[in-house]
């Protein structure tokens, strides 16, 4: 991807950006604003993450509402762990500290915060939504048009 400065930039979803998690599961206070939002309203942060991980195929509102309804009956982790698995698949991240389902069952808010930070640290901002992130990525991919020299007589 061309970044406009004569250098090729990495796509946030490229296979070159793989490896380990950039933050730990309990590193919630590395982003205090996100930590507070997730503690008070995890369905919002989850919806933001889901929209970006799904590359816009599901909306923040829809994913957040499904998560809220399932959490209301105590089954939110049954839905949310699948997005952790998708995120791990995008970046070839290890299944740490245990299986995704158990991470979301026993440390749901911490897991959602970690996933949010992971996306941010890899160049995507879940709070902007997929469309804005895609526009940012495409802006960095634009190459200036080739202009032919002026005609001479």
Secondary structure, DSSP 4 states (H G I P E B T S, - for coil): -B-SSSSBPPPTTSTTS-SS-SS-TT-GGGGHHHHHHHHH-HHHHHHHHHHHHTTTSS-HHHHHHHHHHHHHTT-HHHHHHHHHHHHHHHHT----SS-HHHHHHHSHHHHHHHHHHHHHHTT--GGGHHHHHHHHHHHTT--PPP-PPPP--
